Structure formats: C-alpha cells, structure tokens
Amino acid sequence: MARKSVIAREKKRERLVQKYAARREQLKKEGRWDELDKLPKNSSKVRLHNRCKLTGRPKGYMRQFGLCRVKFREMALAGKIPGITKASW
C-alpha cells in the first residue's frame, strides 16, 4: 500500500491537469510559450503516473482494469472480475 500522501499528491495532479487542460491546449495552439511556462508544473499531463485504484501501487499497473498485478490476481482468483478465469489447457 502506497503512503496516503503519495496517493493524495497524484490525485491533486489529476485535478490540476483537468483544470488547466483547455487553457494549455489553447496556449499551445497560439504558440504563447511564455504564458504556458507560467502555469503550474503539475498541470502537465506527462507528470501523471498510473496507480492501482485500490492500493496506490505504481508498478505492475494493468491499464484495462486500473489495478496492479497483485490485486488483479487476488480478485481474479476470487471471481470478483467478470470474464476472467485462470488459464488451463
């Protein structure tokens, strides 16, 4: 489980990206780079990092499910993810 402060920081970045998305797009289109530099650093989309929705784990993230590999496996084996079964042949 990731620290609460790290998870909160990532959520704050997500909010900033959403808040400034239209403004950043407009400034880029007009080529006003000096004004773009004055916006908060964390409002840039490239500063986001995918994290598990349950634990906040940054590594082993599965984009399709929004979970890390550990939680995905636990939930899949428990039958909590529809359509996912353990492979057997």
C-alpha positions, 0 to 999 in steps of 0.5 A: 500500500502506497503512503496516503500522501503519495496517493493524495499528491497524484490525485491533486495532479489529476485535478490540476491537469483537468483544470488547466487542460483547455487553457494549455491546449489553447496556449499551445495552439497560439504558440504563447510559450511564455504564458504556458511556462507560467502555469503550474508544473503539475498541470502537465499531463506527462507528470501523471503516473498510473496507480492501482485504484485500490492500493496506490501501487505504481508498478505492475499497473494493468491499464484495462482494469486500473489495478496492479498485478497483485490485486488483479490476481487476488480478485481474479482468483476470487471471481470478483472480475467478470470474464476472467478465469485462470488459464488451463489447457 
